[in-house]
Amino acid sequence: MPTLRFHINGAAQQYDVDAEMPVLWLLRDYAGLTGTKYGCGIAQCGACTIHLDGRAVRSCTLSCGAAAEKQITTIEGLAPDGSHPVQQAWIREDVPQCGYCQAGQIMSAAALLNSNPSPSDQEIHTAMAGNICRCGTYVRIRRAIRTAIDYKLNPKPLNQ
Amino acid sequence: MNRRHFIRIVPLTGGGLMLGLSGIAKAFAAADETTATDSATAIGDFLSVQTNGDVIFHFTRHEMGQGVSTAMAMLIAEELCADFERVKVSFPPADLVKYNDANGGHGTGGSSTVITMTPILRKAGATAREMLIQAAAAQWNTTPDNCYAEHHFIINRISGQRTGFGELAEQAARLKVPASVTLKSRSNFSIIGKAQTAKTLPLLVTGQHRYGADVNLPGMKYALVARAPVFKAKIRSYDAAKTLAVKGVRKVVSTRVVAGIQGPLLPYDIREGIAVVADNFWAAHKGRENLAVVWDEGVHSNASIEDFAAFVKHRGEQRLDPSGYTGDENAIANIDHVKQTLRAGYVFPYMLHSLMEPLNCTAHHKGDSCELWIGNQWPEYIAEEITRVFGIPKDKVKIHLFPSGGGYGRRAYPDAAIEAVCISKEAGNIPVKVMWTREDDHQTNAVHCYQRLDYQAGWDEHNQLYAWYEKECRTYMWDRQYPATELTSNGYNIPNIRYDLEDLTNESILQSTAWRSVMINGWALSECFVDEVAIALKKDPYDFRISLLKEGREANVGHAEKISNSRMIRVLQLAREKSGWGQALPAGQGRGIAIYPYGNSYCAIVALVTVADKKVTFNHVTCAVDCGMVVNPSGAKNQIEGGVVWGLSALLYGGVQVKNGRVTTSNFHQNKVVRINECPDIDVHFVETNDEQPWGLGEVSNPVAVPAVLNAIYAACGKRIRTLPVNLNEA
């Protein structure tokens, strides 16, 4: 197996892995980063969403070979202290239930707000439609994205 | 067995599980009995108050997204008079001795957690408060009645002295546990009833909240199982040569020894399979792809969902002896009274759970003991089954409990744990994480029972409903035995009600299991038939329901909780008021209403939909709920909202396709669920009550959302949908 070089949450790391293996399993089984979740393996549910060079991608169908040398950001690296506007908004709006899909939801929302600081309702739906929440927290996800937008425009501590 | 009985009371919560809820006794262990490392500050079985003032609540139930870790922390913190910000939640391993029935156990299901745990945790919190007060009083040379607790401090009401919980913790933990304590009155609550964000949030939003699937042990291997593609099929032969040639694959073992065993309590069935044990998930995955298995497909090899539906329809049209009735069991045929009848059959079909975290279990069989790491709703049952199946005594079974990515009843069964222990054992007593892929989850899993409800209603010459007949065919019974007598539980005041139940467990082509709200999903379809009767009688569906209810009347349907017509009226009124029921709508839009109880909780829903080009759009959903005392308004609303979305997914995309015995759809591209762009705005309103007892609400809204929407579709376009998923092309 080849030795591949990755940049994960800002740190350079090397692994001897099958270049065809999805990045999801690199993160979970090799790098010990279990915040990124398996949900479907075919890019249908979004639970495994990470940022690759700043864009939201599904790590379950992204091969290690394709991700090598690029910048990978996982939920653990978004803001380890939970201070990212999207994380703060998720806390304030009490979004999650089981939480299993929420790392992917947060990574999708963070990527959306990076590329589009003021999305319309339609744009929010389009960006978030790839992320399934079986608990059904969509009403709160919508609200939290609006809250995160407000927070970015006017940063202030969000009390619980 | 003679099933002809009049209705009588049996100890069942509505559709729910009864998991060792045998009363409340030892809510508090003597402090000097605790031997844990934090014994210096452990005050009872549920709390540690650390010297820095942090309060650690030892959570004992299963957190699967229903928010009970936060709600339970609120209940204990309220009586403790703690600062809720300083209360942390820990997830200790299962302890079947300490957390016995008297302490509420670990078993989580039937929306029972807040019901059972409220008195236990309030007493525990009040006892800890009393001990802190006693410690402070001793320090100040005064009597406890001169002291009180407030916001993480004990205060001397004479001198005004204040001491924090942390400074008193060690002293308090050495005190004798008071025999009796006084609970706060609801008017003094400062935590219960105020919206609190989930205690799990800080870890969740940073990816640190650990689930069973995230377990990593030294030397741990990963396993995937090629399970029988047809229910009850057996392995004829297999060839693992190519599998063993995959780099990283270590072993290939079978699960024959546990396949097909029948659980003595809740029924389950482990499909026979071949497990590929490897160094990591990817190697196991590649290894399994290279596995060649020949199956003896057995009795279900030709099964299809269409044939099964036709068989159940035929059974549904046959009458049995009634399971329960009030009045005249043959009233529907009484031509002296009944001037007109209406009949219709409804189906709530097999449904997938699609738990976002698929089933998984890490197990280490060590010969005479075993250790498990799992998110599960009923570890007591796991321990019992490990003992029964593998002969390991219960005190040698250690179960590490994790929150899970959704349970919905599916995680109340021990099958995934037994299979994992078997694989660990067969692989040579090594720790193995057995994972289910989404395809495994959708194609070889247990599902919601298949329910068919055949209704008949008869009314008299004054258009008064005289007789209600209901025949249910169902593929799941809680305990593999014919259930006790019961009536339909819609609670309506109809003089003659008859209910026939036919158990089709043995005919089922898939294993049935608990699926959020269980049989109430099918039962609540009676709310569509009520609508059909209202329309036939040219009555407004809301007014018609109110006319079938009588203030003060309580209907005994054979469950632990009688059905209160007054509370039904309240939630109907609230839903009507908040939804704008009766206001004019543009063409193509319609409102539907439905109500149904779950245990002692009540939910009424008004759905507003648009039907255009044979497609349904959900515009708005209004929910009115009476669940007694609301512990956490934020978590409670989240449950109701989520339940609605759960119901909408069943409406649009539910059902399981079966052909040649196999589930033909495999993943979310075929087994769709509602996504954010399809989700309506959802309003949730709670009936204000003075109760101090909360009732469960994790399963009360989804069964009601389904008939509310089906009734709205009828109002919008005149098409009556009687099975799921909704298909307006065939209707």
Interface residues (C-beta under 8 A of the other chain):
Chain A: M1 D18 M21 P22 W25 R28 D29 Y30 G32 L33 T34 G35 T36 K37 Y38 G39 C40 G41 I42 Q44 C45 A47 T74 I75 E76 L78 A79 P80 D81 G82 Q87 W90 I91 R92 D94 P96 Q97 C98 G99 Y100 C101 Q102 A103 I106 I124 H125 T126 M128 A129 N131 I132 C133 R134 C135 G136 T137 Y138 V139 R140 I141 R142 Q160
Chain B: M64 G65 Q66 G67 E85 A195 Q196 T197 A198 T200 L201 P202 L204 V205 T206 G207 Q208 H209 R210 Y211 A213 D214 N216 Y222 K247 N280 F281 W282 S354 L355 M356 E357 P358 P403 S404 G405 G406 G407 M435 T437 R438 E439 S634 G635 N638 Q639 E641 G642 G643 V644 V645 W646 S649 N667 F668 H669 V673 V674 R675 I676 N677 C679 D681 I682
